[in-house]
Amino acid sequence: MKRNTHAGPKPIYITTPAGVAQWPRLNEPDTRFDELGVYRTSLIVDGDEGQELADQLQAYFESAMSEFQSGKKKLREAPLPWEAEIDEDTGEETGRWIFKCKQKAARLNPATGEKEPLFVQLVGADAKPTDVQVGAGSLIKCRVMVTAWHVPALGVGLSLKLLAVQVLEAKSYSGDAKSFGFRDETANYASAPASAAPAAEEEEEGDEDFAF
């Protein structure tokens, strides 16, 4: 499916507020569903800062819908890469927002057919490059390029292309239960194993000033 990006708004660049990394693959790309590999992370942002970022993205998306619209038929809206977090027990919003950021680890050169590597720049709290291992629960900021696209079969959508990550507080890959998305299930199960292997991660789907 070919994406129509010519009629949409120009990309915008955003440095997110600090948030918690969920299912991060930032040191090594994930190749399970894409042989070129994908760098990705979900970013969980609390309260007003999360709401403000969601509002900014929503405004950009509505602008994209208007620019792609060329006839009377209303365009479909594709699933967007952010959502309000919902408490599984109450079904109510928690006040936190989840933003899904990703970038391919390589692209194919159309002229040669060869792979050209891409990367996500990691910097520390001091804004200097780092190779620290970024696990679930790490406190990070993301620099993203927000782009709009239109695929007739899917509708109009946005992508949060991950350009760089500032690691404010790194956590190991072991993480904690909440960072992996687990919750207390003792009320539902009489017993649980004393220990278990770490949970497997789930699939999410030019020169720049990273502004860190």
C-alpha positions in Angstrom: 0.0 0.0 0.0 1.5 3.3 -1.1 1.4 6.2 1.4 0.3 9.6 0.1 2.5 12.1 2.0 2.5 14.9 -0.6 -0.7 16.7 0.3 -0.3 16.6 4.0 1.3 19.1 6.4 5.0 19.4 6.8 6.6 17.2 9.6 7.0 18.8 13.0 9.7 18.0 15.5 8.9 17.5 19.2 10.9 16.7 22.3 8.6 14.9 24.7 8.3 15.5 28.4 10.0 13.0 30.6 8.2 9.7 30.8 8.6 6.0 31.6 9.8 3.6 28.9 7.6 0.6 28.2 8.8 -2.3 26.0 11.9 -0.4 24.9 14.1 -1.7 22.1 16.6 1.2 21.8 20.0 -0.5 22.1 19.3 -3.2 19.5 16.5 -3.2 17.0 13.6 -5.7 17.1 13.7 -7.9 14.0 10.8 -10.3 14.8 8.3 -8.8 12.3 10.6 -6.7 10.1 13.9 -8.0 8.7 15.3 -4.5 8.5 14.7 -4.1 12.3 12.8 -1.5 14.3 13.9 0.7 17.2 10.9 1.5 19.3 9.5 2.3 22.7 6.2 3.3 24.3 6.5 6.4 26.5 4.2 6.8 29.5 3.7 10.4 30.5 1.7 11.5 33.5 -0.9 14.2 34.0 -0.9 17.7 32.4 2.3 17.1 30.4 0.8 14.0 28.8 -2.5 15.8 28.0 -0.7 18.7 26.5 1.4 16.5 24.2 -1.8 14.5 23.2 -3.5 17.8 22.4 -0.6 19.0 20.3 -0.6 15.8 18.3 -4.4 15.8 17.9 -4.3 19.4 16.5 -1.6 18.3 14.0 -3.7 15.3 13.0 -6.8 17.4 12.4 -4.8 19.7 10.2 -3.6 16.6 8.3 -7.2 15.4 7.8 -8.1 18.8 6.3 -5.1 18.9 4.0 -5.6 15.3 2.7 -9.4 15.9 2.1 -10.0 16.5 -1.6 -13.6 15.5 -2.0 -16.9 15.4 -0.1 -16.4 11.9 1.2 -15.0 12.0 4.7 -11.6 10.3 5.1 -11.2 7.4 7.5 -9.1 7.8 10.6 -6.3 5.2 11.1 -5.4 4.2 14.7 -3.2 6.8 16.2 0.1 6.2 18.0 -1.1 7.5 21.3 -3.8 6.8 23.8 -5.0 7.5 27.3 -4.1 4.7 29.7 -7.1 2.8 30.9 -7.2 1.0 34.3 -8.1 -2.7 33.6 -10.0 -3.0 36.8 -12.2 0.1 36.7 -12.2 0.8 33.0 -11.4 4.4 33.7 -8.6 6.6 32.6 -5.6 6.7 34.9 -4.5 10.2 34.0 -1.4 8.9 32.1 -0.9 8.9 28.3 1.0 6.3 26.2 2.9 7.4 23.1 4.3 4.9 20.7 7.5 5.9 19.0 9.6 3.9 16.5 12.0 4.0 13.6 13.3 1.4 11.2 16.9 0.3 11.8 17.7 0.3 8.0 16.3 1.3 4.7 16.8 0.0 1.2 18.6 2.2 -1.3 16.3 2.2 -4.3 19.3 2.6 -6.7 21.5 -0.2 -5.3 19.1 -2.3 -3.3 21.6 -2.3 -0.4 20.7 -1.7 3.2 21.5 1.7 4.7 21.6 1.6 8.5 19.6 4.1 10.6 20.0 4.6 14.3 18.5 6.3 17.3 20.9 8.6 19.1 21.1 7.9 22.8 22.3 10.7 25.2 22.5 10.8 28.9 21.1 13.3 31.4 24.2 15.4 30.6 23.2 15.5 26.9 26.3 13.6 25.9 26.2 10.4 23.9 25.8 7.2 25.9 25.6 3.4 25.3 23.7 2.7 28.5 21.3 -0.2 28.4 17.7 1.1 28.4 15.3 -1.3 30.0 11.6 -1.1 30.9 11.0 1.5 33.6 13.8 3.8 32.5 13.0 7.5 32.7 13.5 9.1 29.2 12.7 11.9 26.9 12.1 11.2 23.1 12.9 13.4 20.2 10.4 12.6 17.4 9.5 13.7 13.9 5.8 13.7 13.6 4.6 12.9 10.0 1.1 12.5 8.5 0.2 9.9 5.9 -2.8 8.7 3.9 -3.4 5.1 2.8 -6.8 4.7 1.2 -7.3 1.3 2.7 -6.4 2.5 6.2 -7.2 6.2 6.3 -5.2 9.1 7.6 -2.7 8.5 10.3 0.4 9.9 12.1 3.8 8.4 12.8 6.1 9.4 15.7 9.5 8.7 14.1 12.1 8.2 16.8 15.2 10.3 16.2 16.9 10.4 19.6 16.4 9.5 23.3 17.7 11.2 26.4 18.1 8.7 29.2 17.5 10.5 32.5 17.5 7.4 34.7 18.3 4.0 33.2 16.8 0.8 34.6 18.1 -2.7 33.8 16.1 -5.0 31.5 14.7 -6.9 34.5 12.5 -3.9 35.3 9.6 -4.2 37.8 6.2 -5.7 37.5 4.4 -2.5 36.6 6.9 -1.5 33.9 6.2 -4.9 32.2 2.4 -4.3 32.4 1.7 -6.8 35.1 -0.7 -6.2 38.0 -1.7 -8.0 41.2 -3.6 -11.1 40.2 -3.7 -12.8 43.7 -7.4 -12.3 43.9 -7.9 -14.4 40.7 -5.4 -17.1 41.3 -4.9 -19.2 44.4 -1.2 -19.7 43.9 1.6 -18.5 41.7 5.1 -19.9 41.0 7.8 -18.7 43.3 9.9 -17.5 40.4 9.6 -17.1 36.6 11.7 -16.1 33.7 11.5 -12.4 32.7 8.5 -11.6 30.5 9.0 -11.4 26.8 8.5 -8.0 25.3 5.4 -7.4 23.2 5.2 -5.9 19.7 4.1 -2.3 19.3 4.3 -1.3 16.4 19.5 15.0 8.0 21.1 16.8 10.9 18.6 17.5 13.6 18.8 19.6 16.8 17.6 17.1 19.4 16.8 19.9 21.8 17.9 18.0 24.9 
